[in-house]
């Protein structure tokens, strides 16, 4: 409908202009001369030439010459001319119309080209903003496809290769590649040549494939599904600029990923070196004791008594327990980091877990006084793992507090969580250590003379997090350190007979 209306306007406007000039000339012919009529018709031709294409301009020029000759040049009302100079006037009118129209068309083409460049620049600028948001290759792939689909009004696919260099299949609404087209995309990426629709390479394809890559290797293919008329003019340049811009962003994402992987590998290697150094030191001491004691037992000498032998055996036993604890910590830490720990929750009273841990720590606690402030609290937890947490915390408290100083253990429930605290009266925490003491291999500022590899608290944090809880440390009022554990209480505890609690 709009096209038909525009066609009628193009057909009628020149005619109406010439008719209007002719009628006005008739009304004021007593005040005008022939040169004035020529100027009026020339103005009409010039206006049409600057507004319309060559067809309407030519029609206006011919009609103007015809009307000027028929109505205003003697003999009037006849197309004959009694002065040959008028022929030159007619030619000048036609020529001026042609020249003005050519100049106007060239100007309109330049304006359209400038507008097109402005739109392309704005599109590239918006694409740059989207790419500037960062993220990995998959995030860029999703964002760019959505933007280009909206900006260009075309189905778009951003195809990325896997580790072997093969493009990974991908589909979107209106953008589905068959096996042959997918092969064309792979060929385009490997050879770094644009192919498909609108190119000289495999032009029968429905899609246009623009390769993306750096100087070293390709990073993917931009696949578009344009109609035949879409690639005319400067649009192909815009698509290639977008593909180039996306190539740089994908290359940056790849390099950032490689840097992150290299940093992680370096950190892992450094951690492995520290771990080996620490573990070798912690292994050497008990192994040396065990070796020395066992050698003495093998060759006790004539002066060795039964009491001496018993003490040597006890030393071997204690150091063996120390080795067993170190190895168990290493195994537990490995299981936590690899996700192999499975939390098997069951409803258990907190005081039962605390009592079991205290029984196992009876030898290490010795004559220490343990103050219990336990409320009756049932908590869904894994009793084996939670007992290991308490043993590690109690062992840590014993190592970092003076012999004979008291320990305090408290528990309560509030607002859907169980809170367990363990407080010692040692040297406490240095400001800034509250979080670092839970890092693997960190031994604290007061641990120079204390044995251990710095794994116990890291294991505690992993187990508590596996329960969905939190663990933190703080300096206790009056000196020492306090570790606070929170565990979620989800569900309803079982009904337990009163006599079972006594």
C-alpha positions in Angstrom: 0.0 0.0 0.0 2.8 2.4 0.9 4.7 1.6 -2.3 1.6 2.2 -4.4 1.0 5.6 -2.8 4.6 6.6 -3.3 4.4 5.6 -7.0 1.3 7.7 -7.5 3.0 10.6 -5.7 6.0 10.3 -8.0 3.7 10.3 -11.0 1.5 13.2 -10.1 3.8 15.7 -8.4 5.8 16.7 -11.5 2.6 17.1 -13.5 0.9 19.1 -10.9 4.0 21.4 -10.6 4.0 22.1 -14.3 0.2 22.6 -14.4 0.5 25.1 -11.5 3.3 27.1 -13.2 1.3 27.2 -16.4 -1.9 28.4 -14.7 0.0 31.0 -12.7 1.6 32.2 -15.9 -1.7 32.7 -17.5 -3.0 34.7 -14.6 -0.1 37.1 -14.6 0.8 37.1 -18.3 0.3 40.9 -18.6 3.2 41.4 -16.1 5.6 38.7 -17.3 7.9 38.3 -20.3 9.1 35.1 -21.9 12.3 35.1 -19.9 10.2 35.1 -16.7 8.3 32.0 -17.9 11.6 30.2 -18.6 12.8 31.0 -15.0 9.5 29.7 -13.5 9.7 26.5 -15.4 13.4 26.2 -14.6 12.6 26.6 -10.9 10.0 23.8 -11.2 12.5 21.5 -12.9 15.2 22.3 -10.3 12.8 21.5 -7.4 11.7 18.2 -8.9 15.3 17.3 -9.7 16.5 17.8 -6.1 13.6 15.9 -4.6 13.0 13.0 -7.0 14.9 10.5 -9.2 15.7 10.8 -12.9 12.3 9.6 -14.2 10.1 12.4 -12.6 12.8 14.9 -13.4 12.8 14.0 -17.1 9.0 14.1 -17.2 9.0 17.5 -15.6 11.6 18.9 -18.0 9.8 17.6 -21.1 6.4 18.8 -19.8 7.9 22.2 -19.0 9.4 22.6 -22.5 6.1 21.5 -24.0 4.0 23.9 -22.0 6.4 26.8 -22.5 6.3 26.2 -26.3 2.6 25.5 -26.5 1.2 28.3 -24.3 3.8 31.1 -24.2 5.9 31.0 -27.4 4.6 32.3 -30.7 2.9 31.0 -32.5 0.9 30.2 -29.4 -1.1 27.0 -29.0 1.2 25.3 -31.4 4.4 23.2 -31.0 6.0 24.9 -34.0 8.8 27.4 -33.3 9.4 30.5 -35.4 12.8 31.3 -33.9 15.5 28.7 -33.8 17.0 30.3 -30.6 14.2 28.8 -28.6 15.5 25.4 -29.4 18.7 26.3 -27.5 16.4 27.4 -24.5 14.6 24.1 -24.6 17.9 22.2 -24.6 19.2 24.3 -21.7 16.1 23.5 -19.7 16.5 19.8 -20.3 20.3 19.9 -19.6 19.9 21.9 -16.4 17.4 19.4 -15.1 19.7 16.5 -15.9 22.7 18.1 -14.3 20.8 19.2 -11.1 19.3 15.7 -10.8 22.7 14.0 -11.1 24.1 16.4 -8.4 21.2 15.8 -6.2 21.4 12.0 -6.6 25.1 12.1 -5.8 24.4 14.1 -2.7 21.6 11.8 -1.6 23.9 8.8 -2.1 26.6 10.4 0.1 24.0 11.2 2.8 22.8 7.6 2.7 26.3 6.3 2.9 27.1 8.7 5.8 23.9 7.5 7.6 24.8 3.9 6.9 28.3 4.5 8.3 26.8 6.1 11.4 24.5 3.2 12.0 27.4 0.8 11.5 29.6 2.7 14.0 26.8 2.7 16.5 26.2 -1.0 16.1 29.9 -1.7 16.5 30.0 0.6 19.6 27.1 -1.3 21.2 28.8 -4.6 20.3 31.9 -3.3 22.0 29.9 -2.6 25.2 28.6 -6.1 25.2 32.0 -7.6 24.6 33.4 -5.3 27.3 31.3 -7.0 29.9 33.8 -9.8 29.9 33.2 -13.4 30.8 34.3 -16.7 29.3 33.8 -17.8 25.7 30.4 -19.4 26.4 29.1 -16.2 28.0 30.3 -14.1 25.1 28.7 -16.6 22.7 25.3 -16.3 24.3 25.3 -12.5 24.7 26.6 -11.8 21.1 24.1 -14.1 19.5 21.2 -12.3 21.3 22.6 -8.9 20.4 23.2 -9.6 16.7 19.8 -11.3 16.3 18.2 -8.1 17.6 20.5 -5.7 15.9 20.5 -7.3 12.4 17.1 -9.0 12.5 18.8 -12.2 11.3 19.2 -15.7 12.8 22.8 -15.9 14.0 25.1 -18.6 15.4 28.5 -18.2 17.0 30.2 -21.5 16.6 33.2 -22.3 18.8 35.6 -25.2 18.5 36.4 -27.8 21.2 39.8 -28.8 22.4 40.4 -30.9 19.2 39.6 -27.9 16.9 36.2 -29.3 15.8 33.3 -26.9 15.8 30.7 -27.8 18.5 27.1 -28.2 17.1 24.7 -25.4 18.0 21.2 -24.4 17.0 19.0 -21.4 17.6 15.6 -20.2 16.5 15.6 -20.0 12.7 19.3 -21.0 12.7 19.8 -24.7 12.1 22.8 -26.1 10.1 22.5 -29.4 8.2 25.5 -31.7 7.9 26.7 -30.1 4.7 26.5 -26.6 6.0 28.2 -27.6 9.2 31.0 -29.0 7.0 31.2 -25.7 5.2 31.5 -23.8 8.5 34.3 -26.2 9.6 36.1 -25.6 6.3 35.7 -21.9 6.6 37.3 -21.9 10.0 40.2 -24.2 9.1 41.0 -22.2 5.9 40.2 -18.8 7.3 38.1 -17.9 4.2 34.6 -16.5 4.2 32.2 -18.9 2.5 28.6 -19.5 1.9 25.9 -17.0 0.8 27.2 -13.9 -0.9 30.7 -15.2 -1.5 32.6 -16.9 -4.3 33.1 -20.0 -2.2 30.2 -22.4 -1.9 27.6 -19.7 -2.6 24.7 -22.1 -2.6 24.7 -22.4 1.2 21.8 -20.7 3.0 24.2 -19.2 5.6 27.2 -16.8 5.4 30.2 -18.1 7.3 32.8 -15.6 8.6 35.9 -17.2 10.2 37.2 -15.7 13.4 40.7 -16.1 14.6 44.0 -14.7 15.7 47.4 -14.9 13.9 48.1 -18.2 15.7 44.9 -20.2 15.4 41.2 -19.9 14.7 38.7 -19.2 17.5 35.4 -19.9 15.8 32.9 -19.0 13.0 30.2 -16.4 12.8 27.2 -17.9 10.9 24.4 -15.7 9.6 21.3 -16.4 7.6 20.8 -13.3 5.5 18.3 -12.8 2.6 19.9 -12.2 -0.8 19.4 -8.4 -0.7 20.9 -8.0 2.8 24.6 -8.3 1.7 24.4 -5.4 -0.7 26.3 -2.2 -0.1 28.3 -1.8 3.1 26.6 -4.5 5.2 29.2 -7.1 4.3 31.8 -4.7 5.7 29.8 -4.3 8.9 29.5 -8.1 9.3 33.2 -8.6 8.8 34.0 -5.8 11.3 31.7 -7.5 13.9 33.4 -10.8 13.3 36.8 -9.2 13.7 35.7 -7.5 17.0 34.2 -10.8 18.3 37.5 -12.6 17.3 39.5 -10.2 19.5 37.1 -10.7 22.5 37.2 -14.5 22.2 41.0 -14.4 21.9 41.1 -12.3 25.1 38.8 -14.7 26.9 41.0 -17.6 25.8 44.1 -15.9 27.0 42.5 -15.0 30.3 41.4 -18.6 30.7 44.9 -19.8 30.0 46.4 -17.3 32.4 43.9 -18.4 35.1 44.8 -22.0 34.5 48.5 -21.3 34.6 48.0 -19.3 37.9 46.1 -22.2 39.4 48.7 -24.7 38.3 51.4 -22.5 39.8 49.5 -22.2 43.0 48.9 -25.9 43.1 52.5 -26.6 42.5 53.5 -24.1 45.2 51.0 -25.7 47.6 52.2 -29.1 46.7 55.8 -28.1 47.5 54.8 -26.5 50.8 52.7 -29.5 51.6 55.6 -31.9 50.9 58.0 -29.8 52.8 55.6 -29.6 55.8 54.6 -33.2 55.8 58.2 -34.4 55.4 59.2 -32.4 58.5 56.2 -33.7 60.5 56.9 -37.3 59.3 60.6 -37.1 60.1 60.1 -36.4 63.8 57.9 -39.4 64.7 59.7 -41.7 62.3 63.0 -40.8 63.9 61.6 -41.5 67.4 60.1 -44.8 66.3 63.3 -45.8 64.5 65.4 -44.9 67.6 63.1 -46.6 70.0 62.8 -49.8 67.9 66.5 -50.0 67.4 67.1 -49.8 71.2 64.5 -52.5 71.7 66.2 -54.7 69.2 69.5 -54.3 71.0 68.6 -53.2 74.6 72.0 -53.8 76.1 72.8 -55.4 79.5 71.7 -52.3 81.6 68.2 -52.0 80.0 65.3 -52.6 82.5 61.7 -53.6 81.9 60.7 -50.0 82.7 63.0 -48.7 80.0 61.5 -51.0 77.5 58.0 -50.1 78.5 58.8 -46.4 78.0 60.3 -47.1 74.6 57.2 -49.1 73.6 54.9 -46.3 74.9 57.0 -43.8 72.8 56.6 -45.9 69.7 52.8 -46.1 70.3 52.4 -42.4 70.8 54.4 -41.5 67.7 52.5 -44.1 65.7 49.3 -42.4 66.8 50.7 -39.1 65.7 51.6 -40.5 62.3 48.1 -42.1 62.0 46.5 -38.8 62.8 48.6 -37.0 60.2 47.9 -39.6 57.5 44.1 -39.5 58.3 44.1 -35.7 58.1 45.7 -35.9 54.6 43.2 -38.5 53.5 40.3 -36.5 54.9 41.5 -33.3 53.2 41.9 -35.1 49.9 38.4 -36.5 50.1 36.9 -33.1 51.0 38.7 -31.4 48.0 37.6 -34.1 45.6 34.0 -34.1 46.8 34.2 -37.7 47.9 32.8 -37.0 51.4 29.2 -38.0 51.7 27.4 -36.5 54.7 25.0 -39.0 56.2 22.9 -37.0 58.6 20.9 -38.4 61.5 19.3 -36.8 64.5 21.9 -36.8 67.3 22.0 -34.9 70.6 24.9 -32.4 70.6 26.0 -33.5 74.1 26.5 -37.1 72.9 28.9 -35.9 70.2 30.8 -33.8 72.7 31.0 -36.6 75.2 32.3 -39.1 72.5 35.0 -36.6 71.4 36.1 -35.9 75.0 36.4 -39.7 75.7 38.7 -40.0 72.6 40.8 -37.0 73.8 41.1 -38.1 77.4 44.8 -38.9 77.1 45.7 -35.5 75.4 43.5 -33.5 77.8 45.2 -35.0 80.9 44.3 -33.0 84.0 42.8 -30.1 82.1 39.4 -28.9 83.4 36.7 -28.9 80.8 33.7 -26.7 81.5 30.5 -27.9 79.7 27.6 -25.5 79.1 25.5 -27.7 76.9 21.8 -27.3 76.3 19.7 -30.2 75.2 19.9 -29.8 71.4 19.1 -32.3 68.7 20.8 -31.6 65.5 20.8 -33.4 62.1 24.4 -34.2 61.4 26.9 -36.9 60.5 28.1 -38.1 63.9 31.4 -39.6 62.6 32.4 -36.4 60.7 31.2 -34.1 63.5 33.2 -36.1 66.1 36.3 -35.6 63.9 35.7 -31.8 63.9 35.5 -31.7 67.7 38.6 -33.8 68.1 40.6 -31.5 65.7 39.3 -28.4 67.5 40.1 -29.9 71.0 43.6 -31.0 69.8 44.2 -27.5 68.5 43.1 -25.9 71.7 45.4 -28.2 73.7 48.4 -27.4 71.5 47.9 -23.6 71.7 47.0 -23.1 75.4 49.1 -23.6 78.5 49.1 -27.0 80.2 46.5 -27.1 82.9 44.4 -24.2 81.6 40.7 -24.8 81.3 38.6 -25.4 78.1 35.0 -24.4 77.7 32.5 -26.1 75.4 29.0 -24.7 75.0 26.0 -25.4 72.8 22.6 -23.9 72.3 19.9 -23.6 69.6 18.3 -20.4 68.4 16.4 -19.3 65.3 16.7 -22.6 63.5 20.4 -23.2 64.0 22.6 -25.0 66.5 25.6 -23.1 67.9 28.6 -24.9 69.3 31.5 -23.0 70.8 34.9 -24.1 72.0 37.0 -21.7 74.0 40.6 -21.9 75.3 42.7 -19.7 77.4 45.8 -19.6 75.3 47.6 -16.8 73.4 44.5 -16.0 71.3 44.5 -14.8 67.7 46.5 -12.0 66.0 44.2 -9.4 64.4 43.6 -10.5 60.8 44.1 -14.3 61.5 40.4 -15.0 62.2 39.8 -16.3 58.6 43.4 -17.3 57.7 43.7 -20.0 60.3 41.1 -22.1 58.3 43.3 -22.0 55.2 45.2 -25.2 54.3 48.8 -25.3 55.7 48.4 -22.0 57.6 49.7 -22.6 61.1 49.2 -19.2 62.8 51.6 -16.7 64.3 51.9 -18.7 67.6 52.6 -22.1 66.1 56.4 -22.1 65.9 56.8 -24.6 68.7 53.5 -26.5 68.2 53.5 -29.7 66.1 51.2 -30.1 63.2 50.9 -29.4 59.4 48.2 -26.8 59.5 45.5 -29.2 58.1 43.1 -29.7 61.1 41.2 -26.5 60.9 41.0 -26.7 57.1 39.4 -30.1 57.5 37.0 -28.7 60.1 35.8 -26.0 57.7 35.3 -28.5 54.8 33.2 -30.8 57.0 31.1 -28.0 58.4 30.5 -26.5 55.0 29.5 -30.0 53.7 26.8 -29.9 56.5 25.6 -26.5 55.2 26.9 -24.7 58.2 29.6 -22.1 59.0 32.7 -22.0 61.2 34.6 -18.9 62.4 37.1 -17.9 65.0 37.5 -14.9 67.3 39.5 -13.7 70.2 37.8 -14.6 73.5 37.2 -12.0 76.2 39.7 -12.6 79.0 42.3 -14.1 76.7 42.4 -17.1 74.4 40.5 -18.0 71.3 36.9 -19.1 70.6 35.7 -21.2 67.6 32.0 -20.8 66.8 30.2 -23.5 64.7 26.6 -23.0 63.4 24.7 -25.9 61.9 21.2 -25.7 60.4 18.4 -27.5 62.1 16.1 -28.6 59.4 13.1 -30.8 60.0 11.6 -32.2 63.2 13.7 -34.2 65.7 12.4 -37.7 66.6 10.3 -38.2 69.7 12.6 -39.6 72.4 11.3 -41.1 75.6 12.3 -39.2 78.7 14.1 -42.2 80.2 16.4 -42.3 77.2 17.8 -38.9 78.0 18.7 -39.8 81.6 
